């Protein structure tokens, strides 16, 4: 939408006025350190990295909290936001920051209702509300009351929602009274106008009008009526704009000629857009007259000052000159208006004749331009799609080739080498029965134990190459089986967590997810020198998240060269159209998060 230049020039004035009113009264609501700052993506990553390097658990929790809010606001990905908020809650517990813990849990609960966990959401909100009340944090108490009201409204309990909204308003009045709410809403209207969100600003202007009428603040009533009219003019609802500009004209203070002058200007503009040319001309004349009045007022003030300096005689001379100048200006204006009317009638006939030609020409020009742009866009999209398809097909062929080779080697190990080793063991057992005293030979026992270890190792390699559990029981049990197989005595403790249903995952997605977890787990076992490893799978309606985290020696992601395993993980994530995030620093362990979109397995 094209906004007239005089509207854009007025916006900074509204923002300055709103800021002045907001600062006119002290805000007594306590702010929590770090939570109120708005951070960019790079600043959030900096915060997380610094938290890891400084071993500052609270800073890490705040980083995950900010990342959750950023992901939800910038990308609309509420599933990732839900998971990141859960991570921040865990870190705030570890940091013993009870206030931040309850605040993050309250935000988490606000997103649990849409996942069917309404009762859990209410329980968390009630715990947070009790804590904020017991600690006297009125700001966060009112925030939780508003969130609980929205939760009750979402499940259809309007009675309970109304009670909570009423309590929220009472708490707000106890904090800073109605004037604070009005000033806060004015500031929000100014922010929305600055961002071009005029439709979103209109309800807040109505809220200011309602509060001002109840409290009897005439200045804010006129501001709200004028603002509603102005916003509706911008959004092209001219009837509504005229209605509230009329109200603003009636309620405007007689001494506030500057605002009345703006009201007249906007009413003339709205009438012109409604094709009410006589009324538009009337208000244009009134605006012009009022502008002359303001100019004369300024001249009178100047004249009085000169009279004090130069005496009554000089004053009379100046007044006569000003009167003559004013008369000349009025004559000039009257002549200009008469000439304008003649030109208006003359050009009106020409415009009516040309308007259809111009509209038809513009329409054809616009249509041609749109078709050309769309064709160009379609060509670019087609080229990109072909390139992406080629990359995906190449990657798919490579991954399928790897898996096919894994299956062939696994079958050869199991069927050929495994069969030969089993036959060798049988012959060795038969030989021990035929040759007396052979079983008590120490060398014979070592050979038999070595053969058993070889058979076990062969089976282990075959299982790693081709996970049969994945085909039979799914991703979750396959990962559990992998952890059982790799966890040995003296090695790190591996904690496996899983959330959600993994039974209906597409086989290709499940296989690649298994390989990613396998590769990340092997990296931690080989290089991290860790004592604890966390493996976590999370399934939501639209996303699968894989987390492998250790408390090992860590590394610098931008400095340490990548190995073949890391490249394999990156290729599989790219093939699945997912995202990978690595957080690590020397001596601080490594946390790798992979999120991929979910594709449900098609029924056979």
RASUL-V639242 format. One line per field, one symbol per residue. psi: psi as a letter, one per 30 degrees, with the letter a starting at -180 (. if undefined). burial: I if it has 16 or more other C-alpha atoms within 10 Angstrom, else O. Layout:
psi=???
burial=???
This chain:
psi=kkklefeeffeeeeeeeeeeeeffkkjgkkkkkeffkjkleeeeeeeeeeeeeghjeeeeeeeeeeeeeeeeeefgjfeeeeeeeeeeeeeeeefhieeeeeeeeeeeefffefggheeeeeeeeeeeeeeeeffgifefeeeeeeeeeeeeefggieeeeeeeeeeeeeeeeeegaeeeeeeeeeeeeeeeefggieeffeeeeeeeeeeeeefgjeeeeeeeeeeeeeeeeeggieeeeeefeeeeeefkkffifeeeeeeeeeeeeeeefggieeeeeefeeeeeeeeeeeeeeeeeeeeeeeeeefleeeeeeeeeeeeeeeeeeeeeeeeeeeeeeeeeeefeeeeeefeeeeeeeeeeeeeeeeeeeeeeeeeeeeeeeeeeeeeeeeeeeeeeeeeeeeeeeeeeeeedeeeeeeeeeeeeeeefffjkfeffkeeeeeeeeeeeeeeeeeeeeeeeejjeeeeefleeeeeeeeeeefjlkfllkkkkkkklkgfgkkeeeeeeeeeeeeeeeeeeeeffhlfkkkkkkkkaegkkkkkjklhafaljefekkkaeeeeeeeeeeeeghakkkkjllkggakjkkkkkkkkkkkk.
burial=OOOOOOOOOOOOOIIOOIIOIIOOOOOOOOOOOOOOOOIOOOOIIOIIIIIIIOOOIIIIIIIIIIIIIIIIOOOOIOIIIIIIIIIIIOIIIOIOOOIIIIIIIIIIIIIIIOOOOIOOIIOIIIOIIOIIOOOOIIIIIIIIIIIIIIIIOOOOOOOIIOOIIOIIIOIIOOIOOIIIIIIIIIIIIIIIIOOOOIOOIIOIIIIIIIIIOOOOOOOIIIIIIIIIIIIIIIIOOIOIIIIIIIOIIOIIOOOOOOIIIIIIIIIIIIIIOOOOOOIIOOIIIIIIOIIOOOOIOOOOOOIOOOIOOOOOOOIOOOIOOIOOOOOOOOOOOOOOOOOOOOOOOOOOOOOOOOOOOOOOOOOOOOOOOOOOOOOOOOOOOOOOOOOOOOOIOOIIOOIOOOIOOIIOIIIOIIOOIIOOIOOOIOOIOOOOOOOOOOOOOOOOOOOIOOIOOOIOOIIOOIIIIIIOIIOOOIIIOIIIOIIOOIOOOOOIOIOOOOOOOIOOIIIOIIIIIIIIIIIIIOOIIOOIIIOIIIIIIIIIOOIIIIIIIIIIIIIOOOOOOOOOOOOOIIIIIIIIOIOIOOIIIOIIIIIIOIIIIIIOOOOO
